[in-house]
Amino acid sequence: MKNILLTGGSGFIGTCFIRYLLKESDFTGRIVNVDKLTYAGNPENLIDIEKDFPERYVFIKADICDAAKMAGIFGKYQIDSVCHFAAESHVDRSIVKPDAFIQTNIMGTFNLLECCRSRLKDIVRFHHISTDEVYGSLGREGYFTENTPYKPNSPYSASKASSDHLVRAYHKTYGLPMTISNCSNNYGPYQFPEKLIPLIILNALEGKSLPVYGDGLNVRDWLFVRDHCTAIWTIMKNGKNGETYNVGGNIEMENIKIVEMICDILDETNRLNDNRIQFVKDRPGHDRRYAIDFTKLNQELNWSPEASLETGIRETIKWYVDNRRWVERVRSGEYQTWIKTHYI
C-alpha cells in the first residue's frame, strides 16, 4: 500500500487514524484524505499533520457522491488502497433526515467501488469501516459475531448494512480485494460534542444537565479510538480478502453507568458543579444492547484492545479539558468559517 485514499478523514475516527498511521505505525506511503466537510468534518484537526508530512499527506475537499471527481482523484494520485470512513453516522440525524444517509452511505460507497473496479489490477485493498448496529439489538445475553444475521433498526444502520453488502458483492462478482470491519461504539479525543461521552463531559464541566435517553439502561460495548485505529491497520495489512472482522472493546456498560463514571472522575478534581442527570424521551428504534465478539480478529490477526474503560475515559476527559478552544470553535461553528476561507 503506497497511496491510500482515506475518505472522511477529517471526522473523529478518520482524524485519529491518520494521526496514528503517520506518527505511530509502520506505514511509509502517502495518504489522500478526501472529505466533503459536513458538520462533523474539521480539517483543522490535521493542520500539524499537513505541515509535518507535506509529501505524505494530501487533503482534498470533495464529495464521494461525485463520481467524476472521485475518478479523477484515483487517477491523479495512483490510488492502490482505500480506507472508507466517510459516512453520515449520527442515528438521531438519520431519523430526522434519512435521505442524506442513503446518498452518502450507499451511493457514495458505490462510486468508490466503481472507481476501484475501473482500475482493479492496481487495487491491493479496499477496507470498509462499518458498525455493529447493522446486526440490530441483543437481549440480555449473547454477542454479535461475524455470522450474526443483519437486522438494522434505523435509517443509519440500514444504510450501512446496504453498503456492507455492496462491498462484499464487489469482491464476489469482480474479485475486489476487500475487508470489512464492524466496530462497537468509539470514544476518545476529537469526537464531535453531540455524542454521548463528550456531551456528558462538556455539560458536566459547564454545570449543565446531563441528558440520558430513556431509563439509561441501554448497553453499549465501548472501544477507545486508538484501539480501533490499531485494529483497522492490522486488518488492512493482514486481513484475509473477502472477510469481515468484528472490532470490540470488551467493555459492556450501561449508558447511565458511563455518565456516573464521568461524574466520579470529574469530582476528583473539583470540576463538577451542581450537575444532575436528566432522563429524556427515548429515541425511536433505540436498540437495547450491543456487544461484540472479536474472537476472530484476536485469534486470526492477534489483535486485542489495550485501553481499559477508566484509562480511556480519563484520557478523553483530559483531552477535552485541555482543548476547550477546539470545543468552542466546533460548537460555535467558527471552524466552518475557517473551512470556507481555505477550501471554498
HELIX and SHEET records of a PDB file:
HELIX    1   1 PHE A   12  LYS A   23  1                                  12    
HELIX    2   2 PRO A   43  LEU A   46  5                                   4    
HELIX    3   3 ILE A   47  ASP A   52  1                                   6    
HELIX    4   4 ALA A   67  LYS A   76  1                                  10    
HELIX    5   5 VAL A   91  VAL A   96  1                                   6    
HELIX    6   6 ASP A   99  PHE A  101  1                                   3    
HELIX    7   7 ILE A  102  GLY A  108  3                                   7    
HELIX    8   8 THR A  109  SER A  118  1                                  10    
HELIX    9   9 LEU A  120  ASP A  122  5                                   3    
HELIX   10  10 ASP A  132  TYR A  135  5                                   4    
HELIX   11  11 PRO A  155  TYR A  174  1                                  20    
HELIX   12  12 LEU A  196  LEU A  205  1                                  10    
HELIX   13  13 VAL A  225  ASN A  238  1                                  14    
HELIX   14  14 ASN A  255  GLU A  268  1                                  14    
HELIX   15  15 THR A  295  LEU A  301  1                                   7    
HELIX   16  16 LEU A  309  ASP A  322  1                                  14    
HELIX   17  17 ARG A  324  SER A  332  1                                   9    
HELIX   18  18 GLU A  334  TYR A  343  1                                  10    
SHEET    1   A 7 TYR A  57  LYS A  61  0                                        
SHEET    2   A 7 ARG A  30  ASP A  35  1                                        
SHEET    3   A 7 ASN A   3  THR A   7  1                                        
SHEET    4   A 7 SER A  81  HIS A  84  1                                        
SHEET    5   A 7 ARG A 125  THR A 131  1                                        
SHEET    6   A 7 MET A 178  CYS A 183  1                                        
SHEET    7   A 7 GLU A 243  VAL A 247  1                                        
SHEET    1   B 3 ASN A 185  TYR A 187  0                                        
SHEET    2   B 3 VAL A 219  PHE A 224  1                                        
SHEET    3   B 3 GLU A 252  GLU A 254 -1                                        
SHEET    1   C 2 LEU A 210  TYR A 213  0                                        
SHEET    2   C 2 ILE A 277  VAL A 280  1                                        
END                                                                             
